[in-house]
Amino acid sequence: MTKTEILKFRVTPEEKEIITHKALSSYRLVSQYLRDCALEKQITVINGADNVAEELRRIGNNLNQIARAVNAGFVTEANLTETREELRAIWQSLNSLLRIAR
């Protein structure tokens, strides 16, 4: 369903920090988090997931830099062995977190 309505409200800086922290700890956008809270949907927080997400962001940044270098012609060949190993380690971490969460 298309979301067309906008809600606005004010909070204190401390409330904003708490809401943002809770939203990001469950890997949701703040708007998704607040919507789920208001609609009483279950929110599952998996401890350790934030570390995995940070690693994925780093790898994504590295891949973007490699893609830019290749597209610009600065690099004609890219060795992605290290990136592949990092992704394998993150995949294992995610599987471990999911097993713990179940």
Secondary structure, DSSP 8 states (H G I E B T S, - for coil): ------------HHHHHHHHHHHHHTT--HHHHHHHHHTT------TTHHHHHHHHHHHHHHHHHHHHHHHHTS-S----HHHHHHHHHHHHHHHHHHHHH-
